[in-house]
């Protein structure tokens, strides 16, 4: 694998971090020559550069060579020690410089002497490691690119198992593109999943290749050289002949060859995402005949996305049964009459392959013709990463993707070994941790650190290190098992998941835990160099006591950057000693008071205090945390904000702001926080005096806020500010957000009428609106012209009696082109509307996309009127023609009325007389694909005879419909009447 470290060695990247710290302007100005001698700094630089020359070779040789691996661990530990010491020296120098503190010379010299001694020890450690290079056979190697594997060919090798469905899906995808002159299709999957094998099967499919004039197989591998690849395509379609060298002549020649021809070109093992290279390469391929295709295999999601007609096919892992077939085939294990004991061991081995056919093939080959149980057990119990590369290609197959990562992404990936297998990764949390650990590159001009983290996360997703999982109710990311094993191996003792391991190494810097850490562990010298002490709630201890840490653990850690707790009742004052701390999570704790010493954490970036139910006040000195970027206080019952929050100019996320009554903690303190992103909740708006004060919060200038919750306290009391209804309307008007807002919630508004900005069509991105407990409002705002609104919830409007045409369109708004009311709305909910009597629909069709309607606890609504409204809404639905199954349940739970359109199923419950209304309005005839009707608890007399039922109907079920007479039954055709009760 020589030269495969195209992204740079893992430790090389960290050496650069330490080296950059030494040359930063702040370090040179405040430390060099003052706290540390210039000669010592230069000596450290030299040692770092000497070590950097060896790490690429060492990282390749660590597999199967324990001495090299220990050498790397020792070097990494020395680098971490150097970085911790250098950062601590700089922070102390910055603190003294800002405070203009001048310590007595004796104390200053004593501290500097101690630090210099420690750094001299680190330099000597690095120098001693460099001297061992000859003993270990380490040398400086280039970081060019060469593949670990031989070039692929178009020939299928051996039997193929478990890919029939994938072949058929790709054949369909290829045939669907026959109308385009050029289509690019990518087979995307992680290393070893069988992309090349699947491409070979397609390439050799005679039926698929029928009508193809030219085809070629090109193995591109890591180096995507446009000239060389173009030449190889020409050779592939010209029987291996190409004597041209000029790129222009090559492209002209290829264009002539492909012109008016249908071609099928496979580019195997493609890595490059360089759009300029792809645009240049693809030009001659635009002149082929319809149905021409370039098929790529790649581990990178974004490869090939430069042509108009592009499709990708994600190739997933195989089942364990299919992997067993591959394993048995390569192990020459007989299909029948094989040893049941060996098969049992073999199937356990296959489970470790986690669906990768390449791994099953490689492990099977290791046991080819081997029938001794002890040898099979040896493979089962061995660490896959301990196999020498000459014996198994699994390690290089997975490592090549890792080696292609840039150095900073390698650090981010390895850090993820702190999480247990199958853990649902929180993207936002992981980015904050990477920030705290200083694993991210510096932001470009105009870019935030969070955006850099997002790019890193998306980069790992696009390279298939993380896999997105989508369920009905959630989306999350996980690491593939073998990728997790790789991260754990590469981390070594650097990261420790306490609980899976009961002991940690003195080399451990990052520790995660999911249950209590005993005193004996915390009393050891191993824990004092930790950078990370991170609680992970993986659900494994549900029903058990929360994980705890010994109360004196903070006094033993000086270098912590990340700290989170499973449970803590009292937070120690000694927290201010952790001057390098950047991430602190006290969520779900029982803390009642936070010490003022917390406000001395000058480098703190993230403070999480969500759901601290006993915490009602934040420390007064919060405004001193000038580097704070994330403050999460969701679910924590704060009475008011501390003073001076406007000084926290770096705040990126402020989950909640509780308006106080004083000038230094009132809503005007929000005015200076223009960098806020994401979601913002503003509580206790009753403390806002007037519209001018509301406008001083400058909500409209916060362009990065996506979700806004405006909340007045629901209770009344003597301490409440007394405003008229007009004042309340003006105050809400002064809180108008920018027009890019996506979600809005207004709760407890005391006015009678909403300001015009709510529902204005300028809010093109608004997808969700929730209006709650607006007890004095008698008119709903005009929300019907919001073009992107998908979810609308209206709850507890005690004075509202009628919903009329004003709900759908405000005549005062100037619309360039009025649209059908609620064009995108999918979910509509009304709840606790005690006086609501009337619901009018507009003359035009409304709610064309509605999938769910729910009306709860609205006692004054008349059933027949409501059923007529429902029938009109259903008739207006664009998806109604797709309905195959209709279920109507009339009388059940009248207080809770529901309509749900889920794919080809329409269900209606709780609406009185809806059956009669539906048949009278002949709504059933709109259901042109209807095959089954089920009616139950019907209270109205309905005639089902004549032509009221659609011709497509195959089945009719009727239950508990006492007023549906026998005469009606006789009118129902017998061939689809299933039940009549």
Secondary structure, 3 states (H helix, E strand, C coil): CCCCCCCCCHHHHHHHHHHHHHHCHHHHHHCECCCECHHHHHHHHHHHHHHHHHHHHHHHHCCCCHHHHHHHHHHHHHHHHHHHHHHHHHHHHHHHHHHCCCCCHHHHHHHHHHHHHHHHHHHHHHHHHHHCHHHHCCCCCCCCCCCCCCCCCCCCCCCCCCCHHHHHHHHHHHHHCCCCCCEEEEEECCCCCCHHHHHHHHHCCHHHHCCCCEEEEEEEECCCCHHHHHHHHHHHHCCCCCCCCCHHHHHHHHHHHHCCCCEEEEEEEECCCCHHHHHHHHHHHHHCCCCCEEEEEECCCCCCCCCCCEEEEECCCCCHHHHHHHHHHHCCCCCCCCCHHHHHHHHHHHHHHCCCHHHHHHHHHHCCCCCCHHHHHHHHHCCHHHCCCCCCCHHHHHHHHHHCCCHHHHHHHHHHHHCCCCCCECHHHHHHHHHHCCCCCCCCCCCCHHHHHHHHHHHHHHCCCEEEEECCCCEEEEECHHHHHHHHHHHHHHEEEECCECCCCCCCCEEEECCCCCHHHHCCHHHHHCCEEEECCCCCCCCCCCCCCCCCHHHHCCCCCEEECCCCCCCCHHHHHCCCCCEEECCCCCCCCCCHHHHHCCCCCEEECCCCCCCCCCCHHHHHCCCCCEEECCCCCCCCCCCCHHHCCCCCEECEEECCCCCCCCHHHHHHCCCCCEEEEEECHHHCCCHHHHHCCCHHHCCCEEEEEEECCCCCCCCCCCCCHHHHHHHHHHCCCCCCCCEEEEECCCCCCCCCCCCCCCCCCCCEEEEECCCCCCCCCCCCCCCCCCEEEEECCCCCCEECHHHCCCCCCCCCCCCCCCCCCCEEEEECCCCCCEECCCCCCCCCCCCEEEEECCCCCCHHHHHHHHHHHHHHCCCHHHCCEEEEECCCCCCEEEEEEECCEEEEECCCCHHHHHHHCCHHHHCCCCCEEEEECCCCCCCCCCCCCCCCCCEEEEECCCCCCHHHHHCCCHHHEEEEC
